[in-house]
Amino acid sequence: MQNGLTTRDKMLLSAASLFRERGVDATSLVDVVEHAHAPRGSIYHHFPGGKAQLVEEATRRAGGLMGSMIAASLAKGDPAETLTQIIDLFRQQLVDTDYAAGCPVAAAALEGGEFPTGQAAAGAAFTSWEATIAASLWQKGVPLPDAQSMATLAIAAIEGALMQAQRSTQALDRVALELSAWAKAAIEGAAPTSV
């Protein structure tokens, strides 16, 4: 283990990184092994189900990491700030990779036809993110149906802005501004007024 990561962990992180930059279909098992600096025979040792298992587990892990970040941020109490932080994270990834990196979860959702368990893991991740955001908005007083709609729109807008980011963060910047303002207005409108 190097840096506290097992070979298996390194391959999952490499797979997620390559999926977000190249897509699922354009990433081979050899690419993952090379990116992770893993021994050649290790892929089938750790992932006997081959690429399908790797896609599912890497997507689940990426979705879980983002879900944990969302939950930790929301625990501080500001849904509008959390939405901005999500966008900031994706914006930084785009800039750091010269606009090559999108969302690894979206990659599995879009290209998962050959890998239905990966596609299902992506759907579960999006659903979890939405539920966490909706619950936070509801706890702030936004009616549950409105909170659920806002959470769905937020995730869809962020993922859509990532797909539009062609050498520019303009779409993400606009989405950040609008989502933050919308969340703040919904919460303020839900807050009881003092007499």
C-alpha positions in Angstrom: 0.0 0.0 0.0 1.2 3.4 -1.0 -0.3 6.5 0.6 -2.6 4.2 2.5 -4.4 3.1 -0.7 -4.6 -0.5 -1.7 -4.1 -1.5 -5.3 -7.8 -2.0 -5.6 -8.5 1.5 -4.3 -6.0 3.0 -6.7 -7.7 1.2 -9.6 -11.2 2.5 -8.5 -9.9 6.0 -8.3 -8.1 5.7 -11.6 -11.2 4.3 -13.3 -13.3 7.2 -12.0 -10.7 9.7 -13.1 -10.5 8.2 -16.6 -14.2 7.9 -16.9 -14.7 11.6 -16.2 -12.0 12.5 -18.7 -12.5 10.0 -21.5 -15.9 8.4 -20.8 -16.6 4.8 -19.9 -16.6 3.4 -23.4 -13.2 4.9 -24.3 -11.5 3.7 -21.1 -10.0 0.2 -21.3 -9.0 -2.1 -18.5 -5.4 -1.7 -19.6 -5.8 2.1 -19.3 -7.0 1.7 -15.7 -4.1 -0.6 -14.8 -1.5 1.7 -16.3 -3.1 4.8 -14.7 -3.1 3.2 -11.3 0.5 1.8 -11.8 -0.9 -1.6 -10.9 0.4 -5.0 -11.8 -1.1 -6.2 -15.1 -2.9 -9.3 -13.7 -4.4 -7.4 -10.8 -7.5 -6.1 -12.6 -9.2 -9.5 -12.8 -7.9 -10.4 -9.3 -9.7 -7.4 -7.8 -12.5 -7.2 -10.3 -13.3 -10.8 -11.4 -16.5 -9.4 -13.1 -14.3 -7.4 -15.5 -15.1 -4.0 -16.8 -18.8 -4.2 -15.7 -17.8 -4.7 -12.1 -15.2 -1.9 -12.3 -17.7 0.6 -13.8 -20.3 -0.2 -11.2 -17.9 0.0 -8.2 -16.0 3.1 -9.5 -19.3 4.9 -10.1 -20.6 3.9 -6.7 -17.4 5.1 -5.1 -17.4 8.4 -7.0 -21.1 8.9 -6.2 -20.5 8.1 -2.5 -17.6 10.6 -2.3 -19.7 13.4 -3.7 -22.6 12.4 -1.5 -20.4 12.6 1.6 -19.2 16.0 0.5 -22.7 17.2 0.0 -23.9 15.9 3.3 -20.9 17.3 5.2 -21.5 20.7 3.7 -25.2 20.6 4.3 -24.6 19.7 7.9 -23.2 23.2 8.3 -26.6 24.5 7.4 -26.6 26.4 4.2 -28.0 24.7 1.1 -27.2 27.6 -1.1 -23.5 27.5 -0.1 -23.5 23.7 -0.7 -24.7 24.1 -4.2 -22.0 26.7 -4.8 -19.4 24.3 -3.4 -20.5 21.5 -5.7 -20.1 23.8 -8.7 -16.8 25.1 -7.4 -15.5 21.6 -7.2 -16.5 20.7 -10.7 -15.2 24.1 -12.0 -11.8 23.4 -10.4 -11.7 19.9 -11.9 -12.5 21.4 -15.4 -9.7 24.0 -15.1 -7.2 21.5 -13.6 -7.8 19.1 -16.5 -7.9 21.7 -19.3 -11.6 21.1 -19.6 -11.3 17.3 -20.1 -13.0 16.2 -16.9 -16.7 16.0 -16.4 -18.6 14.0 -13.8 -17.6 10.2 -13.5 -21.2 9.5 -12.4 -22.6 11.1 -15.4 -20.2 9.2 -17.6 -21.7 5.9 -16.3 -25.2 7.2 -16.7 -24.7 8.3 -20.3 -22.6 5.4 -21.5 -23.9 2.6 -19.3 -25.9 0.8 -21.8 -23.3 -2.0 -22.0 -22.9 -1.8 -18.2 -26.4 -1.7 -16.6 -25.1 -2.1 -13.1 -22.9 1.0 -13.6 -25.9 2.9 -15.0 -27.9 1.8 -11.9 -25.1 3.0 -9.6 -25.2 6.3 -11.3 -28.9 6.6 -10.9 -28.7 5.7 -7.3 -26.0 8.4 -6.7 -28.0 11.1 -8.4 -31.1 10.1 -6.4 -29.1 10.1 -3.2 -27.7 13.6 -3.9 -31.1 14.9 -4.6 -32.6 13.4 -1.5 -29.9 14.9 0.7 -30.4 18.3 -0.8 -34.2 18.1 -0.6 -34.0 17.0 3.0 -31.8 20.0 3.9 -34.2 22.4 2.1 -37.2 20.9 3.8 -35.4 21.2 7.2 -35.0 24.9 6.4 -38.8 25.2 5.9 -39.2 24.7 2.2 -42.3 22.5 1.5 -41.2 19.0 0.7 -42.6 18.9 -2.9 -40.8 22.2 -3.7 -37.6 21.0 -2.0 -37.6 17.8 -4.1 -38.2 19.7 -7.3 -35.5 22.2 -6.4 -33.0 19.4 -5.7 -33.7 17.6 -8.9 -33.4 20.9 -10.9 -30.1 21.7 -9.1 -28.5 18.4 -9.9 -29.8 18.5 -13.5 -28.6 22.1 -14.0 -25.1 21.3 -12.6 -24.7 18.2 -14.7 -26.0 20.0 -17.8 -23.6 22.9 -17.2 -20.8 20.5 -17.1 -21.8 19.1 -20.4 -21.9 22.6 -21.9 -18.4 23.5 -20.5 -16.5 23.8 -23.7 -13.3 25.6 -22.8 -15.3 27.9 -20.5 -16.9 27.8 -17.0 -19.6 30.3 -18.1 -22.4 27.8 -17.9 -21.3 26.7 -14.4 -20.9 30.3 -13.3 -24.4 31.1 -14.4 -25.9 28.0 -12.8 -24.1 28.8 -9.5 -25.5 32.3 -9.4 -29.1 31.2 -10.2 -29.2 28.1 -8.0 -27.7 30.0 -5.0 -30.2 32.9 -5.4 -33.1 30.5 -5.9 -32.2 28.4 -2.8 -31.8 31.5 -0.7 -35.1 32.9 -1.9 -36.9 29.6 -1.2 -35.6 29.4 2.3 -36.3 33.1 3.1 -39.8 32.7 1.7 -40.3 29.7 3.9 -39.0 31.3 7.1 -41.6 32.6 9.5 -41.6 36.3 9.8 -41.1 37.7 13.3 -43.7 40.1 14.7 
